[in-house]
Amino acid sequence: MEKIIVDSSKVTGKIRPLHGVCNVPWDSVTEELERNYIKDYEEAGVPICRYHDQGGRYGGGAYVDIPNIFRNFDADENDPANYDFTFTDFLVKRCIEHGVQVLYRLGITIENDNFLKHYHTDPPKDYNKWARICEHIIAHYNEGWADGFKYNIIYWEIWNEPEVRCAYARSGDEQMWNGTDEQYWELYKVTATHLKERFPYIKVGGYSSIGLYEVVRAGISPSQNVDHSPSKLFNCFHGFLKYITKDGKKVPLDFFSWHSYHTKPTDNSIMSVYIKTQLKLYGYPECENINDEWNPNITLRGKLQDCANVAANILSYQKNMLDMATYYAISRLNSNYNGWYHPYTGERLKTYYVFKGFNQLYRLENELESYCSNENIYVGAAKKYNKLCLMIANYDGGDTKVDIEIKNFGATKAKMNCIDKDSWYDEVILDGKDNLTIELPKHAVYVLTFEK
């Protein structure tokens, strides 16, 4: 039998917004979208949505991206007539109306078929003008410019995965950035500096790193600064931080964003701790650490193991220096990356309920000290006032029994929502109160709520 202990007298921090997502779940603008999919965000308590790779059958070339909104780079960037916000306005408005904040990626969508032709991956012809275009997009959504809005969108990300060049494609077939590392670093410097001067209240960041997998593979310690590595991706990380801090002048970096498709929570935590540690060493101790594109295993969509993998990673992030996370992705219902919906029917998959479950912790705000005797069973707990919530993810612990002890709380009633082989977040009333024993099947995810 395994043991889980939660001490309600020991608050260790805040539950962070780790159940964010990438994209809004539609292929086209329909009444069905209004009635169903966007409301799923609200029900799951999604705190933030990252806009990247957003498209659809009828609007794929019209959303979010700079070239979609400002189509002629040679036009006057100060003239509202040269901007087309139509589709992106619809996208942003629906999220804001349903209580979902926005992380807006300023840049382009990946061009996977660039070996035929690339359209928008070249560095902008004029970095200062590109920054001013970004300025006007922010002004549209935050200050009402060009018949816009006052949404107070805080997070603005500069480009996406600029390292995705020769590491993943043939030389010259760049999928995201058809330029050098140094050219991107300069674009970031120019844009971040300009935007923070114009909008001091927003948060700017980047660079949406494809991931520091070398940290895991080579066993690099969190405080180790490796100047040269076989990994081009790893070198880009350190090169970027050195560039924006050279000559003792720090370029604004409110958050550093990175991506990971590692399955193991331990691997993702190693990268998270390394990044947070390095940001402090480079002089950005307050810089937020954001994994805004992650998915532990796209081959497991619709399977119970996917629920356990996703839940275990979220709970691990909570304990390992990650400030925010957005799961990739909820758009394109026929994509393997979409873990929420069946690719043909659009019906919810069980992984959707993991996000709904973590939101129960998030709403209680205050993280509690929690422990499990089995390292393959991940736990997290939170409380507020007379309610306490415990989330359990059996990542790879096998079928087992678990003895649960809730210290210093005094519960009078308890219930459990179950995600397992036979259950879709079904609710079960528990007989035990502060001390109880439950059956925990392999790959199950359970959310227990205690009240007094």
N, C-alpha and C positions, 0 to 999 in steps of 0.2 A: 504493500500500500504506500502511496505517495502522500506527502504532506504539503499543504499550502497554508501559509500564515499571513494574515493581514493585520497590521497594527493601526487602528484608527486614531491613535494619539500621536502618530508620527507623520506629519505632512512633509513631503520631500520636494515639493515644487508644484507647478501647474501642469494640468493636462494640456498638451499642445495640439494645434490643428494639424494632425497627421492623417486625417481621413479626407483630405482634399482629392480632387480628381483633375484629369486633363480632358478638356473638351465637353461639349454639350451633346447629349445623345440623340442626334437626328441625322437622317440622310437628306431630308427635305423639310421645308416649312409646311406643316399640315395642322389641321385641327387636332389630330391625334396627339401630336407633340404637345400642344397646349394642355390637353386633357390628362395626359399620362406621364410621359418621360420626364419633363422638367419638374413635375411634382415629386418624382422619386428623389430628386435632389433635396427637396424640402423635407420629405419624410425621413431621409437618412441623415439629415442635419449636416450636409456637406458644407464646410466652412468657406472653401475657396475653390475656384476653378481656374486652371491655367489654359490660356488660349494659344494653342500651337497645333499645327496640322489640322486645323478646322476646315471642314469642307462638307459637301453634299452634292447630290445629283444635279441640283439646279443652281447651286451657289458656290461650287468648289473653287471658282476663281474670283470670288468676291469678298471673302471674309478676311479680316484681321491683318493680313500681311501688308507691309508698306506698299509694294507694287500694286496691290489690289485696291487700296484706298487712294493712293496718289499715283496715278497710272503713267503720267508723263513727267519723268524726272526733270526735264528741261523747262517745265511750266513754272509759273510764279507760285512759290510755296506759301505766300501770304494771302492768296486769293481763295476764298472758300469754294468758289466754283470749280476748282481743280481737284477737289476731294470728293470721293464717293463713300459715304458712311452707311449706306442703306442697309446692307446685310449685317454689318457688324453692329449697328445700332440695335437691330432686332435681337441679336445674340446677347449683347450686354444687358439690354433692358430686361430680358426674360430672367437672367440670372439674378440681377439686383432685385427684381420684384419678388423673387422667391428666397431672398435672404442669403444668397451666395455671393461672396466677394470675388473679385477678379484679379488674377495675376496675368498681366498683359505682356505677351512677348512681342517686342518691336523687332521685326526682321522678316524672315521668309519661311515658308514651308519646305521641308526636305524634298529634293528633286532626285528621287530614286532611279529614274531612267535617264540620268544625265549622260550616259554613254552614247545616247542618240543626239541629245542637244541639251544644253543648260540655258536657262532664261534669266534667272535673278541671283545667281550665286557669286557674280563678280562683286568686288568691293565697290561701294558707291563712288561715283565720279568726284563728288565733292562731300567730304565728311561733315563740314560745317552746315551745308545745306541739308544733308540727311538728318542731322541733329535738329534743325529747325522744323523739318517735316514732323519728326517725332514730337516736338514741342506742340505743334498745332493739333496733333491727335490727342495729346493729353489735355490741352485746353478745351477741345471739343467735349471730352467726357467729364472733365472736372470743373470747367469754368463757363460752360455754355456757348463757347465759340462755334460759329457756323451752325446755328440752330441746334446746339448741343444740350448737354446735361450738366448737372452738378452732383456727380456720383461719388466724388472723393475716392477714386481708385488709387490705392497706395502703391502697389507693387508693379514696377515697370522693368522688364528684363530686356537686355540689349543683345539681340541675336540668339542663335541656338546652335550648339555643337560646332563651332567653327573648326574644330580639329578633324571633323569627318571629311578627310581628304584622302591621301594616299594610304592611310591606315586601313580603309575599308573599300577603296575603289582603285582602279588603275590610275597611274599618274596622269594628271590632266582631266580626270573624270570626277571632279569634286562635287559632292552632293549638297553641301551646305555653304561652303566658302571657297571660292576660286581665287584665293590669295594666300599670302604668307601669314604665319602667326603674328609677326610684327605689325602687319597691316590691320589685322583685327584688333590687336591691343591698342593701336592708335585710334581706331574707330571708337572703341570703348571709352578711351580717355576723353576724346573730344565730346562724345555724346553725353556721358555721365556728368562731366563737368558743366556742360551747358544746361542740362535738365535740372540739376540740383540748384544751380544759380537762379533758374527761372521758377522752379517749384520746390522751395526748401522743405516742404512738408512730405513730399513723396519719398519712396524708397527705390533706388536704382541698383541694379545688380546684373550679374551674369556669371560665367558666360555659358551656362547650361552645358557644362563639361559632359562628354560622353561617359566619363567615369574613370576613377583611378584604380582600375583592377590590379595594376602592378603592385599596389600596397599590399594586397592580399596574397598575390602569387609569390612575391619576393619576401614576405614577412617583414616589411619595413616598419620600424617603430614610429609612434605618433610624432615624436619630436625630431625625427631624422630628416634633414634637408639634403636630398639627393640631387646634386647638380647635373649629373648625366645618367641616363637610364636607357635601356633598350626600348622602352616604351615612349613613342612620340607623344602619346596622350599625357603621360606623366611629366614629360619635359615641358609641355605646353602649360600645365598648371603652375609650375614654379616660374616659368618664363613670364607668364601673365602677372603674377604677384610681384615679381622683381621690377617689371616694366612700370606698373602703376605706383610703385613706391620709390622709384629711382630719384636721386638727388634730394632725398629727404622730403619730397612732396607727395602726399598721399592723394590719389584720385579717389573720388567718392565710390565706396563699395558698401552699400547697406546690407546686401545679402550676396552670398555666393551660392549659385545653383549648380547642381550636378545630377547625373543620371546613373541608374544601375539596373541591370537585368540579372544580377546574382540571385540565386534561389535562397541560399542559407542566410538566416538572420544574422548569424555571427559574421559573415563576410561583409554584409552591408553595414553592420555596426563598426567594423574595423575601418572601413572607408570613412564613415561619418566622424569617428573620433579623430582620425588622421587629419581630415579637412579642418575641423574645428580647432585642433591644436595648431596647425600651420597658420591659420588665419590670425591667431593670437600672436604667433611668433613674427609674422610680417607686419604687425602693428594694427590689426583690425579685431581687437578683442570683443567688440560689440556687434560685429558682422554676423548676420543671421545665416545659419547653415540650413540650406533648403535642398532636399532631393525632390525635384519637381518633374521627374519622369522615372517611374520604377514599376516593375512587374516581375514577380519572382519566377514565373514559369508559364509562358503563353501556351504550352502544349497541354496544360491541365485544365483548360477552360471548361467549366461545367462540372468538374469533379470535386468531391469533398476535400481532397488533398489541397486543391487550390485555396479553399477557404482557410484551412489551417496554415498554409504558407503565408497568405496575405495577412491574416490576423497576427501570426507570430512576428512578422516583420514590423507591423505597426507597433506592437507592444515592445519590441526590442528597440525601435527608434525612440520611444518614449524614455527609455532609460539610458540612451547612448548619444546625447549631444545633438540631436536633430531638432531644429526649431519648427519645421513645417515639411509636409510631404504632399505631393499630388500624384495619384495613381494613374498610369497610362494604360488604357485610355477608355473613354466612354463613348466616343464617336464611332461612326462606321459600324453598324450593327453586324456586318459580315466579316469583321476583322478578328483575327486570333487574339489581338491585344485587348479586346473588349471582354472583360471578365464579369460584367454585370448582366448581359442580355444574351438570350439564345440568338444565334446568327440569322435564323430564318423567321422565327415567330415573334421575336422581340420580347419574349417573356423573361421575367427576372430569373437569374441564376442564384444559387445559394451564396455566392461570394458577395452579392449586393448586401446581404444582411450582416456581414462582418462590419461594414461601414456604419450601418444602423446601430450595431452593438457597441462599437467604440464611441459613437456619439453619446451613448448613455454615460460613459465616463467623462467625456468632454464637457457635458452639461453640468456635471458636478464640480468641475474646475480643479479641485485640490487633490493632487496625487498623494497616495499613501504608500508607506513602506510595505512591500509585498515580496514574498519569497515562495519558491517551489523547490522541493527536494530533488526533482528530476529536471535536469538542464534542457531536456527536449520538450518540456511543457512550459509555455510562456504565460506569464500572468501580469496583470496590471489592475490597480484599484484606485478608487477616488471616492470622496465624500463631500457632502454639503448639507449643513443643517442636520436633519434627522434621516438622511438617506445615504447609503453606502452601496457602491457598485464594484463588483469583481468580474473581470473578464479572463477567461482561460482558453488557451489555444494549444491543443495537443498536436504539436508540430510533428513529432516522430517518437512519441512515448509508448506506443502500443496500447492495447486495451488494458485498462487499469482501474483501480479504485483510488479515490483521493479523499483524504481526511482534511477538511477545511476548518481552520480556527480563525475567528474574527475577534481580535483582542480589543478591549476597552470601548465597546460600542453599546451592547445591550439591546440587540434586535428583538422585536416582538413578532415580526412576520418576515417571510422571505419567499422569493420566487426565482425561477430560472427560465431564461429563453434559450432554446436549444437549436444549434445547427449541427446536425449529424446525419447519418444515413437515412433516417426516417423522418427527420424534422426540418422544417423551414422556419426557423425562429419561433417555434411553438413555445407557448408559455406553460410552465409546470409550477404548481404551488408546492413549496418545500415544507416538510414537517419540522426539520431542525431550524435552529435560530442562529446562535453564535458559533455553534459547533455542529458539524454535520458531515456525513460521508456520502459521496456520490459515485456512480459509475461514470467513467470517462472513456468512451471509445476512441480508438485511434483516429486522428484527424478531425475530431469533434471540436467545435467552438461553442463555449457556453458563457452566458452573461448572467450573473447572479445579482439580484437586488435585495438589499436588506433595509428594513425601516424600523424605526422605534417611535 
